[in-house]
Amino acid sequence: MKTAADVLARLDLAPAQGSDPFHIAVGPIAVTVLCPGPLRAELMAYFADALAEAPGDIVVHLLPDQTLTPEPTWADWQRDPGKAGRKDATCDLDDARLVRKVRSGVTFLQAPGVAVAFGALGQNVSTVINFVNTQILSACLRDGWQLAHAAAVTRQGRTLAISGLSGGGKSTSILRMMDISGAQFMSNDRVLIRAGTPAQALGIPKHPRINPGTIIGNPRLRGMLSPARRAELEAMPLADLWSLEDKHDLFIPQIYGPDRICYGAALTDFWVLNWSHTTNAPTAVSEVTLTERADLLSAIMKSPGPFYQHRDGRFEPNGATPDPAAYLTALGDVRVSEVSGRVDFDVLAEHGRQLLDD
């Protein structure tokens, strides 16, 4: 197999092409999804707040339970700093890239005008959702947006994005901001940012996947766990609780009600979590000059990953790092602040309330 056409010749696109398409849109980007069987209904329910009437220029084919024979030779994809284990593997063709999820075996073909997922899709719906959203991210990146590892909410002309290292509490923080009347969820983990007058932010249609520490620390969310499980978690040492990886899906409309999602708005404020569980210093939110704080900028930048194909046709190289200058430009007119001191979500929520009520 040397080209995308070689791969497509080994797959059957007919089930997807014979299905009733649905469309989603975020900002200027629209995607059409072709998916047969019960997976289609599940995806439509998930993307309900982003569904659109008009077809998109990007078309995604989903082919449940199909496999590629013979298998290509895979190369492990280097993970972001701080991440362990094998997650993705790639195989570069002359005009395309194959990406494989190591654990599930779900495989993707990415090329100009081609986005195909195949394998055990029905058993790995979250992986499929991520692939659809990757098409939105890639289109925006080719149009000059930058990808930030951040969560975000917006309210009445103010948008707050919160970044931090993995496990730093950005999901917990942003969901506490959702308790503010009128606040709308934009993103839990990835925010696209671009300079402008004013600067702009886009989220993606992905509901939060949160760990038990986030659930236990928020009274609104505690019902997501059984009483027995809550008691078990509350008995754990705090450090163990916050390092526990046990993802739960939180569907924003189910918890916060309708009309609480907005995927695009002007970006006004960006906080970087640089606090600690091991200090007694008071929690503080202090404005900083980002050009002088490379340590904070590194927490904001996010690699686009193996699916990204640049405008000139090049795929993102394995191990590549983002360009800091592009992020400094995108955030040039945004108020950036450092969150320091001890981890205190009540104090941070009050700071957020003051900002979003301003």
Salt bridges, closest charged atoms under 4 A:
ASP20 OD2 - ARG40 NH2 3.34
GLU71 OE2 - ARG100 NH1 3.31
ASP76 OD2 - ARG86 NE 3.04
ASP80 OD2 - LYS302 NZ 2.88
ASP88 OD1 - LYS101 NZ 2.73
ASP92 OD1 - ARG97 NE 2.58
ASP143 OD2 - ARG194 NH1 3.34
ASP179 OD1 - ARG220 NE 2.71
ASP189 OD1 - HIS149 NE2 3.06
ASP189 OD1 - LYS170 NZ 3.50
ASP189 OD2 - ARG190 NH1 2.31
GLU232 OE2 - ARG229 NH1 3.16
GLU234 OE2 - ARG222 NH2 2.67
GLU245 OE1 - LYS247 NZ 3.91
ASP246 OD2 - ARG229 NH2 3.29
ASP246 OD2 - HIS248 NE2 3.48
ASP249 OD1 - ARG209 NH1 3.01
ASP269 OD1 - ARG158 NH1 3.31
ASP269 OD2 - ARG335 NE 2.60
ASP295 OD2 - ARG293 NH2 2.87
ASP312 OD2 - ARG314 NE 2.77
GLU316 OE1 - HIS310 NE2 2.74
GLU338 OE1 - ARG293 NH1 3.04
ASP346 OD1 - ARG176 NH2 2.81
ASP357 OD1 - ARG155 NH1 3.12
ASP358 OD2 - ARG158 NH2 3.38
